[in-house]
Amino acid sequence: MHTAAQVYRGPVVSPVTDDVELIGDEELGGGDATTVDDPRDATRPPSIDNPRSQLDPAARRALRELLGDGVRFDEPMRRHTTLKIGGPADALAEPARPAEVAALARWCAAAGVPITVVGGGSNLIVRDGGIRGVVLATRRLRGLALIPPATIHVEAGVSTGKVLSLALHHELGGVEFLGGVPGSIGGGMIMNAGTYLGEFKDVTTRVDTVRLADGELIRRDRAACGFRYRGSDLPAGEVVIAAELVLRPRPRAEIQAEVAALRKRRAEREPKKVASNGSTFKNPPGDFAGRLIEVAGCKGWREGDAVCSPVHANWLVNTGRATAAQLTRLIERVRAEVARIHGIQLDLEVKIIGED
């Protein structure tokens, strides 16, 4: 049963500094090439020309009144994805509170303006023509609190690394897998992100969403979320705003050791200093996408600056100024070659949105 509910908003807990390097506090691959731009940076260049925009001056004024400085117009999406690829959004909205998410959804529904959810910008390819209407990013939903003894309430924009840091500080186990899952909690919930150490379905007891059609708050327990391998039944017509995780006591040293081992494993196998989404394709049953791509001889293939990484074949990366068109062409080439050699159709782990 899905019921409307008011989302708990406890105090924000600052991440705890420790000696374990946590993926999630940084973006994929490490280094400046993969960080998502800070919207508060006064040195950022202005928005770009966007002749396709569907928003008239009245709509822009209404959005500014609704969200204040939480909305920007004609905003290049390449500034807001870990791949550093993407054309302009007519409006990029970053609500700071769940109530603002609901109000934005109601306004868009009433005004007939399309709304597209992008979360934190990882696992996402935005086409070069950009996105019409309003793009909803959840990065400013930053509530994070421990509810004793072992429950964490976390809003969608919190990084996975900060959740892991909070759990480590309080010696709570169950989210060690977040040491290998970059990005934000909202996106992680939708795709049931994880590693060999576990996934979100193992610790999630509740997910709160806002329905985009009418702004209604929806609360689901774990069973209603329909978590499965790299997917869930959370509807595309809703946006995740918060979740509840229930952990278990575990000695700090054990958590540190497991996270450090995962981090080392990833560091040895994954590309550095390039913009990326991490894995591009899902692993098919009983095999690994990276192995299939490598055996098919696709490592090092490129379309412009879009490259099938010679370090890890399932990472299709942006080595400079790749466009979405180049990357999607490379995806289809790799897909076709794997199908030709192995007879297996690879499914995307990333989401492709926007106009060509």
DAZI-V570437 format. One record per residue. N is the residue number from 1. RES is the residue in one letter. D_CENTER is the distance of its C-alpha to the mean C-alpha in Angstrom with 2 decimals. Layout:
n->N res->RES d_center->D_CENTER
n->N res->RES d_center->D_CENTER
This chain:
n->1 res->M d_center->27.03
n->2 res->H d_center->24.48
n->3 res->T d_center->25.69
n->4 res->A d_center->24.78
n->5 res->A d_center->24.29
n->6 res->Q d_center->24.02
n->7 res->V d_center->21.07
n->8 res->Y d_center->22.34
n->9 res->R d_center->21.70
n->10 res->G d_center->23.10
n->11 res->P d_center->23.41
n->12 res->V d_center->20.59
n->13 res->V d_center->21.05
n->14 res->S d_center->20.70
n->15 res->P d_center->19.32
n->16 res->V d_center->22.28
n->17 res->T d_center->23.22
n->18 res->D d_center->24.30
n->19 res->D d_center->25.21
n->20 res->V d_center->22.30
n->21 res->E d_center->19.77
n->22 res->L d_center->16.36
n->23 res->I d_center->13.35
n->24 res->G d_center->10.54
n->25 res->D d_center->13.15
n->26 res->E d_center->12.97
n->27 res->E d_center->10.52
n->28 res->L d_center->10.97
n->29 res->G d_center->14.67
n->30 res->G d_center->16.04
n->31 res->G d_center->18.00
n->32 res->D d_center->17.79
n->33 res->A d_center->16.77
n->34 res->T d_center->13.09
n->35 res->T d_center->12.57
n->36 res->V d_center->11.13
n->37 res->D d_center->14.37
n->38 res->D d_center->15.66
n->39 res->P d_center->16.77
n->40 res->R d_center->19.81
n->41 res->D d_center->21.15
n->42 res->A d_center->24.52
n->43 res->T d_center->24.98
n->44 res->R d_center->22.28
n->45 res->P d_center->24.05
n->46 res->P d_center->24.51
n->47 res->S d_center->22.85
n->48 res->I d_center->24.13
n->49 res->D d_center->26.48
n->50 res->N d_center->25.00
n->51 res->P d_center->27.95
n->52 res->R d_center->25.97
n->53 res->S d_center->24.81
n->54 res->Q d_center->25.71
n->55 res->L d_center->25.93
n->56 res->D d_center->29.51
n->57 res->P d_center->30.68
n->58 res->A d_center->31.14
n->59 res->A d_center->27.56
n->60 res->R d_center->26.39
n->61 res->R d_center->28.81
n->62 res->A d_center->27.69
n->63 res->L d_center->24.02
n->64 res->R d_center->25.25
n->65 res->E d_center->27.45
n->66 res->L d_center->24.71
n->67 res->L d_center->22.07
n->68 res->G d_center->24.18
n->69 res->D d_center->22.37
n->70 res->G d_center->18.99
n->71 res->V d_center->19.27
n->72 res->R d_center->19.88
n->73 res->F d_center->21.45
n->74 res->D d_center->21.37
n->75 res->E d_center->18.41
n->76 res->P d_center->17.34
n->77 res->M d_center->13.71
n->78 res->R d_center->14.17
n->79 res->R d_center->14.13
n->80 res->H d_center->10.60
n->81 res->T d_center->8.74
n->82 res->T d_center->9.01
n->83 res->L d_center->11.45
n->84 res->K d_center->13.62
n->85 res->I d_center->14.50
n->86 res->G d_center->15.06
n->87 res->G d_center->17.91
n->88 res->P d_center->18.51
n->89 res->A d_center->17.21
n->90 res->D d_center->20.34
n->91 res->A d_center->18.86
n->92 res->L d_center->15.66
n->93 res->A d_center->15.77
n->94 res->E d_center->14.27
n->95 res->P d_center->16.15
n->96 res->A d_center->17.03
n->97 res->R d_center->18.27
n->98 res->P d_center->17.76
n->99 res->A d_center->21.13
n->100 res->E d_center->19.98
n->101 res->V d_center->17.21
n->102 res->A d_center->20.10
n->103 res->A d_center->22.45
n->104 res->L d_center->20.25
n->105 res->A d_center->19.84
n->106 res->R d_center->23.62
n->107 res->W d_center->24.44
n->108 res->C d_center->22.51
n->109 res->A d_center->24.16
n->110 res->A d_center->27.54
n->111 res->A d_center->27.32
n->112 res->G d_center->26.12
n->113 res->V d_center->23.19
n->114 res->P d_center->20.22
n->115 res->I d_center->16.85
n->116 res->T d_center->13.47
n->117 res->V d_center->10.21
n->118 res->V d_center->7.20
n->119 res->G d_center->5.37
n->120 res->G d_center->4.54
n->121 res->G d_center->5.07
n->122 res->S d_center->3.88
n->123 res->N d_center->5.56
n->124 res->L d_center->7.25
n->125 res->I d_center->10.98
n->126 res->V d_center->12.79
n->127 res->R d_center->16.49
n->128 res->D d_center->19.13
n->129 res->G d_center->20.72
n->130 res->G d_center->17.83
n->131 res->I d_center->17.06
n->132 res->R d_center->19.91
n->133 res->G d_center->20.09
n->134 res->V d_center->17.55
n->135 res->V d_center->13.87
n->136 res->L d_center->12.34
n->137 res->A d_center->9.73
n->138 res->T d_center->9.43
n->139 res->R d_center->9.52
n->140 res->R d_center->13.25
n->141 res->L d_center->13.23
n->142 res->R d_center->14.26
n->143 res->G d_center->16.78
n->144 res->L d_center->17.27
n->145 res->A d_center->20.59
n->146 res->L d_center->22.58
n->147 res->I d_center->24.93
n->148 res->P d_center->27.73
n->149 res->P d_center->28.35
n->150 res->A d_center->25.04
n->151 res->T d_center->22.59
n->152 res->I d_center->19.45
n->153 res->H d_center->18.26
n->154 res->V d_center->14.80
n->155 res->E d_center->13.10
n->156 res->A d_center->9.55
n->157 res->G d_center->8.96
n->158 res->V d_center->10.47
n->159 res->S d_center->9.23
n->160 res->T d_center->9.95
n->161 res->G d_center->12.84
n->162 res->K d_center->14.48
n->163 res->V d_center->14.67
n->164 res->L d_center->16.24
n->165 res->S d_center->18.55
n->166 res->L d_center->19.73
n->167 res->A d_center->20.49
n->168 res->L d_center->22.29
n->169 res->H d_center->24.31
n->170 res->H d_center->25.58
n->171 res->E d_center->26.13
n->172 res->L d_center->23.97
n->173 res->G d_center->22.75
n->174 res->G d_center->20.41
n->175 res->V d_center->17.03
n->176 res->E d_center->18.20
n->177 res->F d_center->15.72
n->178 res->L d_center->12.99
n->179 res->G d_center->14.96
n->180 res->G d_center->13.43
n->181 res->V d_center->9.78
n->182 res->P d_center->7.88
n->183 res->G d_center->4.87
n->184 res->S d_center->5.30
n->185 res->I d_center->7.50
n->186 res->G d_center->6.88
n->187 res->G d_center->4.14
n->188 res->G d_center->6.37
n->189 res->M d_center->9.24
n->190 res->I d_center->8.99
n->191 res->M d_center->9.05
n->192 res->N d_center->11.13
n->193 res->A d_center->9.65
n->194 res->G d_center->12.62
n->195 res->T d_center->15.35
n->196 res->Y d_center->19.11
n->197 res->L d_center->19.42
n->198 res->G d_center->17.75
n->199 res->E d_center->14.77
n->200 res->F d_center->13.60
n->201 res->K d_center->16.50
n->202 res->D d_center->18.94
n->203 res->V d_center->18.49
n->204 res->T d_center->17.10
n->205 res->T d_center->20.06
n->206 res->R d_center->18.74
n->207 res->V d_center->15.89
n->208 res->D d_center->16.61
n->209 res->T d_center->15.56
n->210 res->V d_center->17.15
n->211 res->R d_center->18.74
n->212 res->L d_center->18.40
n->213 res->A d_center->21.94
n->214 res->D d_center->23.69
n->215 res->G d_center->21.56
n->216 res->E d_center->22.67
n->217 res->L d_center->21.02
n->218 res->I d_center->20.53
n->219 res->R d_center->20.62
n->220 res->R d_center->20.27
n->221 res->D d_center->21.38
n->222 res->R d_center->19.91
n->223 res->A d_center->22.28
n->224 res->A d_center->21.35
n->225 res->C d_center->17.63
n->226 res->G d_center->18.77
n->227 res->F d_center->16.50
n->228 res->R d_center->17.21
n->229 res->Y d_center->16.22
n->230 res->R d_center->12.60
n->231 res->G d_center->13.01
n->232 res->S d_center->14.39
n->233 res->D d_center->16.73
n->234 res->L d_center->14.68
n->235 res->P d_center->15.90
n->236 res->A d_center->14.26
n->237 res->G d_center->16.55
n->238 res->E d_center->15.01
n->239 res->V d_center->12.17
n->240 res->V d_center->11.29
n->241 res->I d_center->12.84
n->242 res->A d_center->13.87
n->243 res->A d_center->14.81
n->244 res->E d_center->17.77
n->245 res->L d_center->17.99
n->246 res->V d_center->21.47
n->247 res->L d_center->22.26
n->248 res->R d_center->25.61
n->249 res->P d_center->27.82
n->250 res->R d_center->27.68
n->251 res->P d_center->29.41
n->252 res->R d_center->27.46
n->253 res->A d_center->28.95
n->254 res->E d_center->27.71
n->255 res->I d_center->24.09
n->256 res->Q d_center->24.40
n->257 res->A d_center->26.05
n->258 res->E d_center->23.51
n->259 res->V d_center->20.51
n->260 res->A d_center->22.63
n->261 res->A d_center->23.57
n->262 res->L d_center->20.02
n->263 res->R d_center->19.16
n->264 res->K d_center->22.40
n->265 res->R d_center->21.80
n->266 res->R d_center->18.53
n->267 res->A d_center->20.26
n->268 res->E d_center->23.11
n->269 res->R d_center->21.27
n->270 res->E d_center->18.45
n->271 res->P d_center->18.83
n->272 res->K d_center->19.07
n->273 res->K d_center->19.09
n->274 res->V d_center->17.32
n->275 res->A d_center->14.22
n->276 res->S d_center->12.03
n->277 res->N d_center->9.03
n->278 res->G d_center->11.01
n->279 res->S d_center->12.61
n->280 res->T d_center->13.16
n->281 res->F d_center->15.19
n->282 res->K d_center->15.49
n->283 res->N d_center->18.56
n->284 res->P d_center->21.45
n->285 res->P d_center->23.64
n->286 res->G d_center->25.75
n->287 res->D d_center->24.53
n->288 res->F d_center->21.89
n->289 res->A d_center->20.41
n->290 res->G d_center->21.00
n->291 res->R d_center->24.63
n->292 res->L d_center->25.27
n->293 res->I d_center->24.03
n->294 res->E d_center->26.10
n->295 res->V d_center->29.17
n->296 res->A d_center->28.93
n->297 res->G d_center->29.39
n->298 res->C d_center->26.26
n->299 res->K d_center->25.36
n->300 res->G d_center->25.86
n->301 res->W d_center->25.82
n->302 res->R d_center->24.76
n->303 res->E d_center->24.59
n->304 res->G d_center->25.17
n->305 res->D d_center->22.67
n->306 res->A d_center->20.27
n->307 res->V d_center->21.25
n->308 res->C d_center->21.00
n->309 res->S d_center->20.92
n->310 res->P d_center->24.30
n->311 res->V d_center->22.76
n->312 res->H d_center->20.43
n->313 res->A d_center->21.02
n->314 res->N d_center->17.72
n->315 res->W d_center->15.95
n->316 res->L d_center->16.60
n->317 res->V d_center->16.24
n->318 res->N d_center->17.25
n->319 res->T d_center->20.33
n->320 res->G d_center->21.33
n->321 res->R d_center->21.37
n->322 res->A d_center->20.05
n->323 res->T d_center->19.61
n->324 res->A d_center->17.47
n->325 res->A d_center->20.86
n->326 res->Q d_center->21.60
n->327 res->L d_center->18.41
n->328 res->T d_center->18.76
n->329 res->R d_center->22.44
n->330 res->L d_center->21.74
n->331 res->I d_center->19.47
n->332 res->E d_center->22.38
n->333 res->R d_center->24.95
n->334 res->V d_center->23.37
n->335 res->R d_center->22.93
n->336 res->A d_center->26.54
n->337 res->E d_center->27.96
n->338 res->V d_center->26.43
n->339 res->A d_center->27.85
n->340 res->R d_center->31.16
n->341 res->I d_center->31.54
n->342 res->H d_center->30.19
n->343 res->G d_center->30.29
n->344 res->I d_center->26.68
n->345 res->Q d_center->24.11
n->346 res->L d_center->20.63
n->347 res->D d_center->17.75
n->348 res->L d_center->14.48
n->349 res->E d_center->11.38
n->350 res->V d_center->9.49
n->351 res->K d_center->9.85
n->352 res->I d_center->12.53
n->353 res->I d_center->13.44
n->354 res->G d_center->16.18
n->355 res->E d_center->19.81
n->356 res->D d_center->21.57
